[in-house]
Amino acid sequence: MTTNYIPKSQLDHGAYYDGLCRNASLARWDEVSGTFWHWRTKFGQKFTESISHPEDDDGFDLFYPLKKVERATTVIPMEVTTL
């Protein structure tokens, strides 16, 4: 997708990042699990989902963090949550 993403070593735990993936453009980094969390809507249901960083390519969708967001307008829990 892109090679100009922020490496895992430069991400801050709990911080939000603008980026690229199939289902999200905003995600929150969870250093404990080593994944990003984002809100996803599927079949009318909204829930949080984790997604890997490109350094941990597992063959599924990846989140490419491009820019740290200083003030996120939404809260993304770092756990499975359904609205």
N, C-alpha and C positions, 0 to 999 in steps of 0.2 A: 504494500500500500504506500508507505513512505519510509524513508530512511532518516528523516530529520525529526525524530522523536526524542523525548527526554529519557535518558537511561535510568534504570531503577535506582542506581546509587545516588541520584540527585533528587529523588522524590521525597516529599515530607509526609509522614504519617498523618492521616486525617485530612490532608489538603485536597482541594478540588482542582480538577484539570479539564481544560477544553481539549478535545482531541477527536480522533476518528475511529469509528468502528461501524459495523452494520446497524446496530440498534441504538446508539447513543452518541452524543457529542459532548456530554459532561459526565464525569465519573469522579469518584472519591477513592484515593489510595489508602489501602489497608496494609501496612507494613507487617502486621502479625500474620495474616494469611498470605501475604505476597500477591494480592490481587486487587483489582479495582472493583468498586460497586457502582451500579447505576440503576435508575428506574427504567423498567421495561413494561410496555403494554402489549398484551397478546390476547386475542379473542375477547377483548373488552375488559380484561383484568389487569390491574397495575400492580407490579411487584418489584422488589429489588432482586438483582441478579449479579453474580460476580463474573468477572472477565479477566483473562490473563494479559499480562504485559508482553510485548513482542519478544523479549528476551526469554520468555517461557512458552514459546510457541508449542501448543499441544494439538495443532491441527484444526482447532475451532476458531471462532471469531476472536480477535485480539483488539485491545484498546491501545491506540497510539497517542500518548500524551504529548501535546504540542505546546501548551502554555498553562502556567499555574493561574488559577482564578483567585483573586484576593478577596472578593466578597461574593459568595454564591447566594443566589436568590432562592434556592431550594435546599432542603435537608435530605441527604441520602444516608440512611442508616447503613452501618457496616455489618449487616446481618440479613438473613432472609426475612422480608417483611411484605405483607400484602395489604393494599388499601381497599 
